[in-house]
C-alpha cells in the first residue's frame, strides 16, 4: 500500500474517532508524516501509533495529536506556544492552523533536525528554541493557545499564567509511572477551568535541558 493510500485510511479513521474539524483534517492531509519519523519506521508512518525519534522521545499517536488539537480550538489569527517540538510533526500541523507557532524543544539535536525539516517543507510561520519547556516563553506571552507534548504532575501554573484571557491550554497530566489524563485548561481572568478529556501516555515534562555529550 502506497503512503498516499495509508494517509487516506488514517484520515478516515480519525473521522470515525470523532475528529470533525475540517481545517484540522486538512492539515493532516497536507503534512507528510513520513518526513518526521526515522527511516526504519517509514512503513508505520501512517499507522495510529507513536514512533520513537531518539533521545527517549516519540512522535505521538496521530489520534491523540488530533484529539488534543481539536480540543485546542486553534483559529487562524492565533499565536500558539508548543511545548515539546520533537521531530516537528505537530509543529507542522499547527503552522497550517494558526498565524504563528512558538515551539520549544529541550533536546538540541531534535530541535535542529525539526527546524531543518520544517524549512524544507516550506513552513516558516514558526519561531523555535532549544530550551526548558517547563518555563514557557514569557518574552512572547500572552498566547491564545498552549499545547504540551509532555506530561506534568499537575497543571503548570507558570504555563497557565502565559495564557491570554479566555486562552486555552491542552496537556497531559500525571506521573511517568501513574495514570495520565489529557486536560483542557481555560483561563477566565485569574481563574482556570479544567476539563478532563481522557487517559493517555506521554513522556514527562522535565525541567532544565540535557547536558551536551562530552567531547572526545
N, C-alpha and C positions, 0 to 999 in steps of 0.2 A: 504493500500500500504506500503510495507516494505521500510525502509530507502534507501537500495541499489537501488531500482527502482526509488525512488524520486530523488536520486542523478543523475542517468542517465538522467532523464527527465530534471533536471536543466542544465546539461552539454549540452544537445541537444538544450535547449532554448538559452544558451549562444552562441552556434554556429550560431543559427538563427539571433541573435542580432549582429553578426559581430565579435565575438571573434574567431580568426583563428590561434592564436599562439598555436601550438600543445604542447609545453612544459608547457605552462600555463594551458591549458585544462587538461593535465595530472596531474598537481599539484592539481587542483580542484577535480579530481577523487581520488587522493591519500589522501587528507586531510579530515578527518571526521568532518564536521561542527557541528554535534551533540555533539561533545566534548567541543564546545566553546560557547554553549548557555545554559541558565538556564533550568533546568528540566521542568519547567512549559511551555516552548516553544518548546519542542522536536518535537511536531507534526508539527511545522512550520519550522524546521531547514533547509529543502531543498526547501522552497518557496523563490521566489525572493523578499524578503522583509528584511528590517532592523529589528533587535530584541533587546529589552532592556537587558542590562547586569548589571545594577545597577549604582549608583553614577551619574545618569543623562547621561550615555553613552550608545552607541549601538554597536552591531556588524553590520557592514554595509551591505547593499543590495548586494548580490553576483554579479549582473550585473554591479554595479558601481565599486566594487572591481576589477572585471575582466577588465573593460574598462580602469581603471587607471593603472593597472599593465601591460596591453598590451601597453599602451602609454609610460610606463616607459622603455620598451625595455631592460629588465634585461638579462644579459648574465652570464654564469656560473662562470666566474672569477671576477665578480663584488663584491665590498663592498658597501652595501646599508644601508642608515640610514632611519629608520621608526619612524615617529612622531605619537604617539597615538597608543600604543600597544593594548589597550583594553583587550579583552578576549584572544588575542594571535592568532586569526584565520588568519589574513593577515600575521602575522609573520611566521606562519607555512607554508603558501603558498610560501613566499619568501625563506624559508630555502630549498625548493625544486628547486629554480630557480637560486640561486647565491652562491658565496663562503661563505660569512658571512653577517649576518644581525646585525646591531646595533639598538636596539629598546629602545625608551623612553616612559614611561607612568607616568603621573603626579599623579595618584591615587595609593598609595602604596598597597592597598588591591587588586586592579585589577592586578597590576604588579605581586604580589606574586602568585596569582592564575594562571595567564597566564604562568609564568615560570614553575610552577608545572605541568600544562597540557602538555606543550611542551616537558619537560623531560620525562613524562610518555609515550609520543608517540615516544620517541627515537630521537627527534630533538635536536641537540646540537651544530649546527653551527650558534649560535647566542650569542650575549652579550647584556645584558639589564640593565637598571637602572630605578629607580623611581625618576623622576625629572622634570624639566621645559623644555618641548619640544621646546618652542619658542627660546631657546638658542642654539639648536642643540647640537652637541657633538664635540666641537672644538678640543679636545685632540686626537680624532680619524680621523679628517678630513685630506685630502680631501676624499669625497665619489664620487663613479662613479654615484650613483643614490640616490635620496632622495624622499621619499613619505610621505605625511602628511594626516592623517585621521581627521584633524581638520581644520576648515576654518579660514583664516586670512583676515584682511581687504584689504591687498594688498600683493604683493609678498614680503615675509620677506627677506630683504637684508642679515640679519645675517645668515639665512639658505642658501641662494643662494651663498654667499661667501664661503661656505663649500663644494661646488661642485668642482670637478676637471675640467680642461678644456675639453670641449665637453660633460660634465656631464649633466644629465637630472634630473629635479625635477618636480613632478606632485603633485598638491594640489588644494583644493577648495579655491576660493577667494570670499569674500563678507561678509556682516554683518549677524549676527544671525537672524535679522528680515527683511533682504532685500534679493534681488536676489543673488544667489551664482552661480559661474561658475567654472568648473574644468579647470585649465590651465596647459600647459606643458611649462616648462622653460628650455631652453638650454643655457648653458654657452659657450660663444665664447670669450676666453681671459677675458677681463674686461667688456664685454658687454653681455647682456642677451636677447635672442629671446623668445618671449612669444606667445603661440598659444592657442586659446580658443577651448576647447573640448566639451562644452555644459553645461547645467544647472544641478544643483544638490542641495542637502540639507544635511549639516553636522553640528555637534556641533562646537562651536567656538574654535580657538586656544587661550588658556588662559595662560597668563604669571604667573609664580610662581607655587607653589604646595599647595594643600589643607592642612588646619590645621588638625592635628590628633584630634579625639574626646577626650574631657576631661575625665580623669579617675574618676570613682565614688569614 
